[in-house]
Amino acid sequence: MQSNILLYGANGYTGELIARYAGEYHLQPVLAGRNKEAVGQLAQRLNLPYRIINLDDNVTLKKALADVKVVIHAAGPFKNTAKQMIEACLETGTHYTDINGDISVFEIIKSYDAAAKNAGIMLMPGTGFDVVPTDCMALFLKNKLPDATHLKIAFASPGGNVSHGTAITMAGKLGEGGMVRENGQILKKPLGHKGMWVDFLTPDGEKKLFVMTIPWGDISTAYHTTGIPNTETYTGMKPAVYRMLKFQFMFNWLLRTSWLRNFVIKKINQRPAGPEDDIREKTKSLIWAEANNKKGERVSARMYAPDGYTITAVSSLLIARKIVMGEFKPGYQTPAGVYGENLVMEIPGVHREIQG
């Protein structure tokens, strides 16, 4: 087993899932986090080494990374935690990966590209459900239609639930609206400014679901991977909620207040940490994407895959293993940009097809 991987945030819902799957990929990560009791108990249960690290303690952090080849950073919200880990990795020559999905964080990490190249390390955020399957889908369509100018990506997870970390990250974005990429630039738009019906592919056939625009990570990463200058991202949503959001401008100011966000976070913390294993096993991630060019030519594809948390655990470990084996490209990178459109096909249970 490889033991030169550090998994930070191991005691979180997704971090624990990554730790549990690690042995299946012949990896033995060092578990790490701030909570000595929680990390220690998990390490004992999984028979893995562990280290207690506070990200704000740069000396201890660099010491912990000194003998580590790659970090899997799983402790969000990443707008509060990515900078400290990246800057320590730059000093210690440690490759950085994370399971972030926040557009603003992708853009911040991109600003470290030159420093990472100078250090000879790779910075690859988004090695989980954000954005591995959608990034691979974007490149898949780009390769089918090389002169594509517009890209739409939609996903849905019927019956799925979110973890504490994901929910808290979402709570921190309340009232901030949506984003798209237009002519190469990231622009703000109202959340759900567009909606449509999509024929997703499932193991049992087609399933028509309504989706609306949201600020998904591909607004940042798809452009880096494909060069397609116009991107919209969508997720499954009840049409009634979509209609309600047309009035969001009236209450966005309220959603942005600290007391309301803190109230929502308090409620989130009263819930279970994340979906139980039986729920995850029953849930499927459904993904659809379409690209078109100036001539009006279109190509679309569909995919079904395991639930998002299983994808995150498996894809983050697959990528970490590739880096340990020497498969990496220095600088800021995206998953499909380095490992190709078929990276997602290495995850068990994924099926992809051209639509039509």
Salt bridges, closest charged atoms under 4 A:
GLU16 OE2 - ARG45 NH2 2.86
ASP67 OD2 - ARG51 NH2 3.19
GLU87 OE2 - LYS83 NZ 3.18
GLU91 OE1 - LYS62 NZ 2.98
ASP102 OD2 - LYS173 NZ 3.13
GLU107 OE2 - LYS110 NZ 3.22
ASP113 OD2 - LYS117 NZ 3.15
ASP147 OD2 - LYS295 NZ 3.96
GLU176 OE2 - ARG261 NH2 3.24
GLU182 OE2 - LYS189 NZ 3.34
ASP199 OD1 - LYS208 NZ 2.97
GLU206 OE2 - ARG302 NH1 2.87
GLU232 OE2 - LYS194 NZ 2.61
ASP277 OD2 - ARG20 NH2 2.77
ASP277 OD1 - ARG280 NH2 2.90
GLU290 OE1 - ARG298 NH1 3.07
ASP307 OD1 - ARG280 NH1 3.85
GLU346 OE2 - LYS322 NZ 3.16
GLU353 OE2 - ARG302 NH2 3.03
GLU353 OE1 - HIS351 NE2 3.68
